[in-house]
Amino acid sequence: MEFVVEKIGMSRTLGAKSEAVTLLKIVDSKVCELLENGKAIVAYKRGKAFNKPLEGQQKKYSLSKEFNRFATLSVANKEVGNLDLSVLDSAKRIKASFKTKGRGFSGVMRRWNFQGGPAEHGSRFHRAPGSIGNREWPGRVQKGKKMAGHYGDELVTVQSEILSFDKESAVLVLKGSTPGYDGAFGRIQVIESKA
């Protein structure tokens, strides 16, 4: 079972043992069309994006305007309609996939945790990468060299333990952290249920 989720943010549990938790909201979704292998085309709400092709899809599946995004997910539903959330009541562990925070073009110290040079006056080597080549062989910079470049905005999947699920507000409480910024959209997959 997979669900589209929005990251609310992080918090802590209150009690004798305080734990860091991540709050995820299950996005309101509708199953539009059942496919083979237990998969389905699911429509969900995200922003106010709207165009002619989207209007055609909404008309085809008899959807209201706010259902403006589509995804292919593994579902337990046997019929078209609202997504079945009952699976999350007994879920124990999930896989959460989010894009990490985008950090743009970053230097080697930020991107790869290089130490950098002395900070004193006159060193002239502070945050630069240093030497990047070898000797006469290979006479080029080798592939995979850690250098400055685009950092972040990568799809990362983590496994997390579910602490609680509130069915009324559709909020899932996970132990620990998940990648992504507050308000990021991602997907979760139930991988283990309570016996």
N, C-alpha and C positions, 0 to 999 in steps of 0.2 A: 504494500500500500504506500502510495506517495501523496504528498500534499504540497501545495504552494503556500509559503509562509512569509510573513513580514517580521523582521527583527524589531522588537520594541526597544530593547536596550538591556543593560545589566543591572543587577541588584544584589542583595544579600538576604539570606534566610535569618530569621530571628530565632534565638534559642540558645541552649547551652553550647552547641556547636554551630557557629555561623559559617555558612558556605556561600561562595560566589555563585550566582545563578544567571542564566540568560533567559529572557522572556521572549517567546515567539507567538505571534497571533496567526491562527489559521485563516487564510484569506477565503472569503465567501466564494465558493466555486460551484459550478453546475456541470454535470456530465452531459455532453452534447451528443456524442456518438460512441458506441462501444465497438472496439476493434478486437482482433484475435489476440491470443496470448495474455488475456487479462488486462489489456491496455485500453485506454479511452481518450478521446479528445475532450478536454476540459476547458471551460471558459471561466475566467476570473476577472475581478475588478482591479485596475491599476491606472491611476491618473485619469486624464480626460482625453486621451488620444482617440481620434475619430477620423475616418476617411471612407471613401466609396467601397473599396474591397471589404473593409470591416463591416460596413452597413449590409453588404450582401451576405456575409457570414451570420450576422445577427438575425437577418430575415430568414435565412435557411434553417437556423436552429430555434427560431422564435424567442430570441433573447431581448432583454431591455438594453438601453444604451450604455449603462454602466459596466456591463460585461464586455470589456473591450480588449482582452488579451486571451490567447489560446495556448495550451500546452498539451503534450501527450504524456499521460501519467499511468502508472499501474494502479488499478482500482479494484475494490471488492464489490462495487455495485453490480447488480445483475440487470439493472434497467436505467434508462435516462432520467435525470432529475438532479436533486441536491446531492452533493457528495456525502457519503456515509462516514461520520466521525466516530462511530462506536468502537472502531478498532483502537483508537487512542486511549480508551478507558483501561484496556488491559496491556497496553504497550509498556515495555521496560527499557529498551534501548532503540536509538534511531541513528541514522546517518543524516547529517545536515550538510548541504552543499550551498555555499555562498561565494560571491566574488569578494576578494579582499579589498581593503581601502586602496584606492588609486593614489599613488604618490608622485606621478609624473616622472620627468627626467631627473634622476638622482645621482649624486656622486658616489664614489666607491666606499666612503666611510659610512654613509647612510644605508646604501644598498647591500653591501657585503660585510659591514662591520670592520673595515680596515682600521688599523691603529692610527695611521697618520704620522706626521713627523713632529719634531719638537715645536713647541708653541712660542719659544723665545724670539726676540728680535734678531734678525740676521740669519736665521736658519734657511729661509727661502724654500722650505719644504714643509707645508702645513697639512693640507688636505688632498694633495695630489696623489695619483695612483703609484707613481714611481716607475721603475723599469718595466716594460711589457714584453721585451723580446729575449731571445737566447743568444747564441753565438752565430757563427757562419751557418751552422745547421740549426734550425730549418730555414733560416733567412726570412721568416715571416712570423706574424703573431698567430699562435696556435688557436684552434677552435675551442670555444668554451672558456676563454680567458675572462676572469672576473674584472669587468670594467664598468664605467658609468653607463647608465641607460635607463630605460623605462622600468619602473618598479611598482609593484602592486597591480590591482585590477586583474587578478588571476583567480580561476575557479579552484576553491579548496574544499575538500570534503573531510569532515571530522565525525567521529562516533561519540555520542553523548548519552548519558543516563537520564531518564525522565524522572523528575521528583514529583510532579503533580500535573494534572490537566483539569482545567475548569471548562466544562462543556457549555455553560451558559454564555460566557464571554469568549469562548474558543481560544483561551490562552494556555500555552504549554510552558512549563517551567523546566529548564534543563540545567543539569549540574555543570559548572564550569563555563567557559567562554566558547563562542563560535565566531568565525571570521565575519567581516563585513561591518559597515557603518550602521548606526541606528536608522531604521526606515528602509534598510536594504531588503530586497525580495530574493528569496531562494526557495529551495525545495527540501523536504525531509522524506526519508523512507524508513518505515518501521522494519527493524531487523530482528527484534526479539520481543516476545510477549511474556507476561507473567503466567506461571503454570496454573 
